[in-house]
Structure formats: structure tokens, C-alpha cells
Amino acid sequence: MLSATANARLLKKAVRASNAFLNETRIRISEEGIAIRAVDAGNICLTDIFIPKEDFEAFRAEEGVIGINVSRLNDILKAIKGDFVQVEGDKNKNLKLKAEKPATA
């Protein structure tokens, strides 16, 4: 469903922005990129974030939706010290993250 390598700073910013208003949400995955669009529990604030495939170092995806706990994902991303995050999502809606540092010459 999803195989992507993202700049860790970009991914952290998107999740941190979502976490300001949402605890849980669905991430919509398409061949064009990843989208988060949700309204907070009080129906006051709309979060609308789209990361196009061009902003990823590598991106391959099929249409799908993955539900995530934004607060937990934010906590996990805070612990990542690498420059890149490899994101793998499968058809069972499991999401795996792996921190990567760029190769040194």
C-alpha cells in the first residue's frame, strides 16, 4: 500500500501540526501523496495537510486509508534522530517507521 522515504523534519512538522488539534485521524494515501483532512472533536478546527509525492525522497503507493493515533505518532517521531524516515504501510493497515541517516562518503 505504501513505501516512502520522507525527510524527518517535514514529517515531524506535518504530524506536530495535526497533533495540535487531533488525537486520532485517518491518513489518505494515493499515488499523488499523503493527505490528512479532519475536524477536531469540537467541530471548531479543520486540519488539512497534503504532502505531495515530490516532497518525498522515494514514494510508491496504492490508494488506501490508515487510521493513526496522532499523539502516539508524534511521540515516536520526536524520538527519531535520523535525517530520513522510511514509512511502510501494508494492506492490513499496519504502519512501520524506520529512521535512517544519509550515507556518508
DSSP file (Angstrom, degrees, kcal/mol; ACC not computed):
  #  RESIDUE AA STRUCTURE BP1 BP2  ACC     N-H-->O    O-->H-N    N-H-->O    O-->H-N    TCO  KAPPA ALPHA  PHI   PSI    X-CA   Y-CA   Z-CA
    1    1 A M              0   0    0      0, 0.0    61,-3.0     0, 0.0     2,-0.4   0.000 360.0 360.0 360.0 -44.4    0.0    0.0    0.0
    2    2 A L  E     +AB  61  89A   0     87,-2.4    87,-2.4    59,-0.2     2,-0.3  -0.988 360.0 165.5-146.9 133.1    2.8    2.5    0.9
    3    3 A S  E     +AB  60  88A   0     57,-2.5    57,-1.8    -2,-0.4     2,-0.3  -0.885  27.3 149.1-142.8 111.0    6.5    2.6    0.7
    4    4 A A  E     -AB  59  87A   0     83,-2.5    83,-3.3    -2,-0.3     2,-0.5  -0.983  38.3-148.5-145.5 151.6    8.1    6.0    1.1
    5    5 A T  E     -AB  58  86A   0     53,-2.5    52,-2.5    -2,-0.3    53,-1.3  -0.987  28.8-175.2-121.1 120.1   11.2    7.7    2.4
    6    6 A A  E     - B   0  85A   0     79,-2.9    79,-2.8    -2,-0.5     2,-0.4  -0.829  35.4-102.1-117.2 151.4   10.5   11.2    3.9
    7    7 A N  E  >  - B   0  84A   0     48,-0.5     4,-2.1    -2,-0.3    77,-0.3  -0.588  34.9-136.3 -64.3 126.0   12.6   14.0    5.2
    8    8 A A  H  > S+     0   0    0     75,-2.5     4,-2.6    -2,-0.4     5,-0.2   0.868 100.9  54.0 -59.3 -39.5   12.2   13.5    9.0
    9    9 A R  H  > S+     0   0    0     74,-0.4     4,-2.2     2,-0.2    -1,-0.2   0.911 109.1  48.5 -62.5 -42.3   11.8   17.3    9.6
   10   10 A L  H  > S+     0   0    0     -3,-0.2     4,-2.1     2,-0.2    -2,-0.2   0.928 113.5  46.2 -63.4 -46.5    9.0   17.5    7.1
   11   11 A L  H  X S+     0   0    0     -4,-2.1     4,-2.3     1,-0.2     5,-0.2   0.901 111.7  51.8 -64.7 -41.0    7.1   14.5    8.5
   12   12 A K  H  X S+     0   0    0     -4,-2.6     4,-2.7    -5,-0.2    -1,-0.2   0.903 109.4  50.1 -62.2 -41.6    7.6   15.8   12.1
   13   13 A K  H  X S+     0   0    0     -4,-2.2     4,-2.3     2,-0.2    -2,-0.2   0.917 111.1  48.4 -64.2 -43.4    6.1   19.2   11.2
   14   14 A A  H  X S+     0   0    0     -4,-2.1     4,-1.8     2,-0.2    -2,-0.2   0.916 115.9  42.9 -64.2 -43.6    3.1   17.7    9.5
   15   15 A V  H  X S+     0   0    0     -4,-2.3     4,-2.6     2,-0.2    -2,-0.2   0.898 112.9  52.2 -71.3 -39.7    2.3   15.4   12.4
   16   16 A R  H  X S+     0   0    0     -4,-2.7     4,-1.0    -5,-0.2    -2,-0.2   0.901 109.4  50.4 -62.4 -40.5    3.0   18.1   15.0
   17   17 A A  H  < S+     0   0    0     -4,-2.3     3,-0.4     1,-0.2     4,-0.4   0.901 113.1  45.8 -64.1 -40.8    0.6   20.4   13.2
   18   18 A S  H >X S+     0   0    0     -4,-1.8     4,-2.4     1,-0.2     3,-1.5   0.884 107.0  58.8 -67.1 -39.0   -2.1   17.7   13.2
   19   19 A N  H 3< S+     0   0    0     -4,-2.6    -1,-0.2     1,-0.3    -2,-0.2   0.717  89.5  73.0 -65.9 -21.2   -1.5   16.8   16.8
   20   20 A A  T 3< S+     0   0    0     -4,-1.0    -1,-0.3    -3,-0.4    -2,-0.2   0.805 120.2  11.3 -62.5 -28.1   -2.3   20.4   17.9
   21   21 A F  T <4 S+     0   0    0     -3,-1.5    20,-0.4    -4,-0.4     2,-0.4   0.575 121.9  60.9-124.6 -17.9   -6.0   19.7   17.2
   22   22 A L     <  -     0   0    0     -4,-2.4    -1,-0.1     1,-0.1     3,-0.1  -0.892  39.5-176.4-121.5 144.9   -6.4   15.9   16.7
   23   23 A N  S    S+     0   0    0      1,-0.4    47,-1.4    -2,-0.4    48,-1.2   0.750  85.0  12.0 -97.3 -39.0   -5.8   12.8   18.8
   24   24 A E  E    S+D   69   0B   0     45,-0.3    -1,-0.4    46,-0.2     2,-0.3  -0.966  71.4 152.9-136.4 152.6   -6.7   10.4   16.1
   25   25 A T  E     -D   68   0B   0     43,-2.2    43,-3.1    -2,-0.3     2,-0.4  -0.960  39.1-101.5-161.9 177.4   -7.3   10.7   12.3
   26   26 A R  E     -D   67   0B   0     -2,-0.3     2,-0.6    41,-0.3    11,-0.6  -0.934  23.7-146.8-111.4 136.4   -7.1    8.9    9.0
   27   27 A I  E     -DE  66  36B   0     39,-3.3    39,-2.2    -2,-0.4     2,-0.5  -0.908  13.1-147.5-101.0 123.4   -4.3    9.3    6.6
   28   28 A R  E     -DE  65  35B   0      7,-2.9     7,-2.6    -2,-0.6     2,-0.5  -0.804  13.2-160.9 -94.0 127.6   -5.4    9.1    3.0
   29   29 A I  E     +DE  64  34B   0     35,-3.2    35,-2.0    -2,-0.5     2,-0.3  -0.899  19.2 156.4-111.4 133.6   -2.8    7.6    0.7
   30   30 A S  E >   - E   0  33B   0      3,-2.3     3,-0.7    -2,-0.5    32,-0.1  -0.884  57.9 -96.0-142.6 175.6   -2.9    8.0   -3.1
   31   31 A E  T 3  S+     0   0    0     -2,-0.3     3,-0.1     1,-0.2    30,-0.1   0.692 123.2  56.4 -67.1 -17.5   -0.4    7.9   -5.9
   32   32 A E  T 3  S-     0   0    0      1,-0.3    21,-2.6    20,-0.1     2,-0.3   0.691 121.0 -82.1 -87.7 -20.8   -0.2   11.7   -5.7
   33   33 A G  E <   -EF  30  52B   0     -3,-0.7    -3,-2.3    19,-0.3     2,-0.4  -0.993  55.5 -49.4 153.6-159.3    0.8   11.8   -2.0
   34   34 A I  E     -EF  29  51B   0     17,-2.3    17,-3.0    -2,-0.3     2,-0.4  -0.946  45.4-168.6-119.7 135.5   -0.4   11.7    1.6
   35   35 A A  E     -EF  28  50B   0     -7,-2.6    -7,-2.9    -2,-0.4     2,-0.5  -0.972  13.6-169.7-129.6 139.8   -3.3   13.7    2.9
   36   36 A I  E     +EF  27  49B   0     13,-3.1    13,-3.3    -2,-0.4     2,-0.4  -0.990  18.3 162.7-122.7 119.5   -4.7   14.4    6.4
   37   37 A R  E     + F   0  48B   0    -11,-0.6     2,-0.3    -2,-0.5    11,-0.2  -0.924  16.8 134.9-140.1 113.0   -8.0   16.2    6.5
   38   38 A A  E     - F   0  47B   0      9,-2.2     9,-3.5    -2,-0.4     2,-0.4  -0.991  44.5-127.6-156.3 156.8  -10.1   16.1    9.7
   39   39 A V  E     - F   0  46B   0     -2,-0.3     7,-0.2     7,-0.2    -2,-0.0  -0.877  36.4-111.1-106.9 141.4  -12.1   18.2   12.0
   40   40 A D    >   -     0   0    0      5,-2.2     3,-2.1    -2,-0.4   -18,-0.1  -0.134  37.5 -95.3 -65.9 168.8  -11.4   18.3   15.8
   41   41 A A  T 3  S+     0   0    0    -20,-0.4    -1,-0.1     1,-0.3   -19,-0.1   0.785 125.2  51.6 -58.7 -30.7  -13.8   16.7   18.3
   42   42 A G  T 3  S-     0   0    0      3,-0.1    -1,-0.3     1,-0.0    -2,-0.1   0.388 108.1-123.1 -87.7   3.9  -15.5   20.1   18.9
   43   43 A N  S <  S+     0   0    0     -3,-2.1    -2,-0.1     2,-0.2     3,-0.1   0.864  82.7 110.8  54.9  40.2  -16.0   20.8   15.2
   44   44 A I        +     0   0    0      1,-0.3     2,-0.4     0, 0.0    -1,-0.1   0.757  67.0  42.3-108.1 -39.5  -14.1   24.0   15.6
   45   45 A C        -     0   0    0    -24,-0.1    -5,-2.2     2,-0.0     2,-0.5  -0.940  61.4-153.1-123.5 132.5  -10.9   23.5   13.6
   46   46 A L  E     -F   39   0B   0     -2,-0.4     2,-0.5    -7,-0.2    -7,-0.2  -0.887   9.2-157.4 -99.9 127.5  -10.3   21.8   10.3
   47   47 A T  E     +F   38   0B   0     -9,-3.5    -9,-2.2    -2,-0.5     2,-0.4  -0.930  16.1 174.0-102.9 125.0   -6.8   20.3    9.7
   48   48 A D  E     +F   37   0B   0     -2,-0.5     2,-0.4   -11,-0.2   -11,-0.2  -0.890   6.4 162.0-136.6 102.6   -5.9   20.0    6.0
   49   49 A I  E     -F   36   0B   0    -13,-3.3   -13,-3.1    -2,-0.4     2,-0.4  -0.977  11.3-178.3-125.9 133.1   -2.4   18.8    5.2
   50   50 A F  E     -F   35   0B   0     -2,-0.4   -15,-0.2   -15,-0.2    -2,-0.0  -0.995   8.7-168.3-131.9 128.3   -1.2   17.4    1.9
   51   51 A I  E     -F   34   0B   0    -17,-3.0   -17,-2.3    -2,-0.4    -2,-0.0  -0.941  22.1-142.8-113.3 107.9    2.3   16.1    1.3
   52   52 A P  E >   -F   33   0B   0      0, 0.0     3,-2.1     0, 0.0   -19,-0.3  -0.298  22.8-111.9 -70.2 155.7    2.8   15.6   -2.5
   53   53 A K  G >  S+     0   0    0    -21,-2.6     3,-1.5     1,-0.3   -20,-0.1   0.769 114.5  68.0 -58.6 -26.1    4.9   12.7   -3.7
   54   54 A E  G 3  S+     0   0    0    -22,-0.3    -1,-0.3     1,-0.3   -21,-0.1   0.728  91.2  61.8 -66.8 -20.7    7.5   15.1   -5.0
   55   55 A D  G <  S+     0   0    0     -3,-2.1   -48,-0.5   -45,-0.0     2,-0.3   0.504  92.4  82.8 -83.5  -3.8    8.3   16.1   -1.3
   56   56 A F  S <  S-     0   0    0     -3,-1.5   -50,-0.2    -4,-0.3     3,-0.2  -0.698  77.4-136.3 -97.7 152.3    9.5   12.5   -0.6
   57   57 A E  S    S+     0   0    0    -52,-2.5     2,-0.3     1,-0.3   -51,-0.2   0.878  97.5   3.5 -70.2 -38.4   12.9   11.1   -1.3
   58   58 A A  E    S+A    5   0A   0    -53,-1.3   -53,-2.5    -3,-0.0     2,-0.3  -0.987  74.7 179.9-144.8 143.6   11.1    8.0   -2.6
   59   59 A F  E     +A    4   0A   0     -2,-0.3     2,-0.3   -55,-0.2   -55,-0.2  -0.932  12.5 159.4-154.4 124.7    7.4    7.3   -2.9
   60   60 A R  E     +A    3   0A   0    -57,-1.8   -57,-2.5    -2,-0.3     2,-0.3  -0.969  21.9 158.5-142.5 127.2    5.3    4.4   -4.1
   61   61 A A  E     -A    2   0A   0     -2,-0.3     2,-0.3   -59,-0.2   -59,-0.2  -0.990  31.3-150.4-151.9 155.0    1.7    4.0   -3.1
   62   62 A E        -     0   0    0    -61,-3.0   -33,-0.1    -2,-0.3    -2,-0.0  -0.869  50.7 -81.5-116.4 156.9   -1.7    2.5   -3.8
   63   63 A E  S    S+     0   0    0     -2,-0.3     2,-0.3   -35,-0.1   -33,-0.2  -0.303  74.8 118.0 -57.5 137.4   -5.0    4.1   -2.8
   64   64 A G  E     -D   29   0B   0    -35,-2.0   -35,-3.2     2,-0.0     2,-0.4  -0.971  52.1-117.7 176.8 175.0   -5.9    3.4    0.8
   65   65 A V  E     -D   28   0B   0     -2,-0.3     2,-0.4   -37,-0.2   -37,-0.2  -0.999  17.5-169.0-135.1 134.9   -6.6    4.8    4.3
   66   66 A I  E     -D   27   0B   0    -39,-2.2   -39,-3.3    -2,-0.4     2,-0.4  -0.994  16.1-141.5-124.4 127.1   -4.7    4.2    7.5
   67   67 A G  E     -D   26   0B   0     -2,-0.4     2,-0.3   -41,-0.3   -41,-0.3  -0.714  27.8-177.3 -84.6 135.2   -6.1    5.2   10.9
   68   68 A I  E     -D   25   0B   0    -43,-3.1   -43,-2.2    -2,-0.4     2,-0.9  -0.946  36.2-124.7-134.1 154.3   -3.5    6.6   13.3
   69   69 A N  E  >  -D   24   0B   0     -2,-0.3     4,-2.4   -45,-0.2   -45,-0.3  -0.880  27.9-162.7 -90.9 105.0   -3.2    7.9   16.8
   70   70 A V  H  > S+     0   0    0    -47,-1.4     4,-2.5    -2,-0.9   -46,-0.2   0.869  85.0  53.9 -63.0 -39.6   -1.6   11.3   16.0
   71   71 A S  H  > S+     0   0    0    -48,-1.2     4,-2.0     2,-0.2    -1,-0.2   0.918 111.3  45.2 -62.1 -43.4   -0.4   11.8   19.6
   72   72 A R  H  > S+     0   0    0    -49,-0.3     4,-2.3     2,-0.2    -2,-0.2   0.913 112.9  50.0 -68.0 -42.5    1.4    8.5   19.6
   73   73 A L  H  X S+     0   0    0     -4,-2.4     4,-2.6     1,-0.2    -2,-0.2   0.892 109.2  52.9 -63.0 -38.7    2.9    9.0   16.2
   74   74 A N  H  X S+     0   0    0     -4,-2.5     4,-1.9    -5,-0.2    -1,-0.2   0.914 108.8  49.7 -60.9 -43.8    4.1   12.5   17.3
   75   75 A D  H  X S+     0   0    0     -4,-2.0     4,-1.0     2,-0.2    -2,-0.2   0.903 111.6  48.6 -62.1 -41.7    5.8   10.9   20.3
   76   76 A I  H >X S+     0   0    0     -4,-2.3     3,-0.7     1,-0.2     4,-0.5   0.925 110.6  50.1 -64.8 -44.7    7.5    8.3   18.2
   77   77 A L  H >< S+     0   0    0     -4,-2.6     3,-1.0     1,-0.2    -1,-0.2   0.830 102.3  61.7 -65.9 -31.3    8.7   11.0   15.7
   78   78 A K  H 3< S+     0   0    0     -4,-1.9    -1,-0.2     1,-0.2    -2,-0.2   0.844 102.5  52.8 -60.3 -32.3   10.2   13.1   18.5
   79   79 A A  H << S+     0   0    0     -4,-1.0     2,-0.4    -3,-0.7    -1,-0.2   0.623  86.0 102.0 -79.9 -13.4   12.5   10.2   19.3
   80   80 A I    <<  +     0   0    0     -3,-1.0     5,-0.0    -4,-0.5    18,-0.0  -0.594  41.0 175.0 -78.5 125.6   13.8    9.9   15.8
   81   81 A K        +     0   0    0     -2,-0.4    -1,-0.2     3,-0.1    -4,-0.0   0.505  47.0 102.2-105.2  -9.4   17.3   11.5   15.4
   82   82 A G  S    S-     0   0    0      2,-0.1    19,-0.2     1,-0.1     3,-0.0  -0.165  75.4-124.6 -72.3 169.3   17.9   10.4   11.8
   83   83 A D  S    S+     0   0    0     17,-0.9   -75,-2.5   -75,-0.1   -74,-0.4   0.704  91.7  38.3 -85.9 -22.7   17.5   12.7    8.7
   84   84 A F  E     -BC   7 100A   0     16,-2.7    16,-3.2   -77,-0.3     2,-0.5  -0.935  64.7-151.4-131.6 152.8   15.1   10.4    6.9
   85   85 A V  E     -BC   6  99A   0    -79,-2.8   -79,-2.9    -2,-0.3     2,-0.6  -0.988  10.6-148.8-124.9 123.2   12.1    8.2    7.9
   86   86 A Q  E     -BC   5  98A   0     12,-3.4    12,-1.9    -2,-0.5     2,-0.5  -0.819  17.3-162.7 -90.1 125.8   11.2    5.2    5.9
   87   87 A V  E     -BC   4  97A   0    -83,-3.3   -83,-2.5    -2,-0.6     2,-0.5  -0.942   9.3-177.4-115.2 125.4    7.4    4.6    6.1
   88   88 A E  E     +BC   3  96A   0      8,-2.7     8,-3.1    -2,-0.5     2,-0.4  -0.988   1.7 179.6-123.9 126.7    5.9    1.2    5.2
   89   89 A G  E     -BC   2  95A   0    -87,-2.4   -87,-2.4    -2,-0.5     6,-0.2  -0.992   9.9-162.0-125.1 134.1    2.2    0.6    5.2
   90   90 A D    >   -     0   0    0      4,-1.7     3,-1.9    -2,-0.4     4,-0.1  -0.537  38.1 -95.3-110.5 178.3    0.6   -2.7    4.2
   91   91 A K  T 3  S+     0   0    0      1,-0.3    -1,-0.0    -2,-0.2    -2,-0.0   0.679 121.0  64.2 -67.5 -17.2   -2.8   -3.9    3.2
   92   92 A N  T 3  S-     0   0    0      2,-0.1    -1,-0.3     1,-0.0     3,-0.1   0.331 118.2-111.8 -85.8   7.4   -3.6   -4.8    6.8
   93   93 A K    <   +     0   0    0     -3,-1.9     2,-0.4     1,-0.3    -2,-0.1   0.769  67.5 148.7  66.8  29.3   -3.3   -1.1    7.7
   94   94 A N        -     0   0    0     -4,-0.1    -4,-1.7   -28,-0.1     2,-0.5  -0.760  33.4-154.0 -89.5 140.5   -0.1   -1.6    9.7
   95   95 A L  E     -C   89   0A   0     -2,-0.4     2,-0.4    -6,-0.2    -6,-0.2  -0.972  10.1-171.9-120.0 126.2    2.3    1.3    9.6
   96   96 A K  E     -C   88   0A   0     -8,-3.1    -8,-2.7    -2,-0.5     2,-0.4  -0.958   2.9-164.6-120.1 135.5    6.1    0.8   10.2
   97   97 A L  E     -C   87   0A   0     -2,-0.4     2,-0.4   -10,-0.2   -10,-0.2  -0.936   5.7-177.0-118.5 141.8    8.6    3.6   10.6
   98   98 A K  E     -C   86   0A   0    -12,-1.9   -12,-3.4    -2,-0.4     2,-0.2  -0.978  20.7-135.4-139.5 124.5   12.4    3.2   10.4
   99   99 A A  E     -C   85   0A   0     -2,-0.4     2,-0.4   -14,-0.2   -14,-0.2  -0.571  25.1-171.6 -80.3 141.1   14.8    6.1   11.0
  100  100 A E  E     -C   84   0A   0    -16,-3.2   -16,-2.7    -2,-0.2   -17,-0.9  -0.988  17.0-151.0-134.0 142.5   17.7    6.5    8.5
  101  101 A K        -     0   0    0     -2,-0.4     3,-0.1   -19,-0.2   -19,-0.1  -0.862  39.1 -99.6-103.5 147.1   20.8    8.6    8.4
  102  102 A P        -     0   0    0      0, 0.0     2,-0.1     0, 0.0    -1,-0.0  -0.313  45.5 -96.6 -64.6 150.3   22.1    9.6    4.9
  103  103 A A        -     0   0    0      1,-0.1     2,-0.4     2,-0.0    -3,-0.0  -0.435  37.8-137.7 -66.5 137.8   25.0    7.5    3.6
  104  104 A T              0   0    0     -2,-0.1    -1,-0.1     1,-0.1    -3,-0.0  -0.786 360.0 360.0 -99.9 144.0   28.4    9.1    4.3
  105  105 A A              0   0    0     -2,-0.4    -1,-0.1     0, 0.0    -2,-0.0   0.449 360.0 360.0 -89.1 360.0   31.1    9.1    1.6
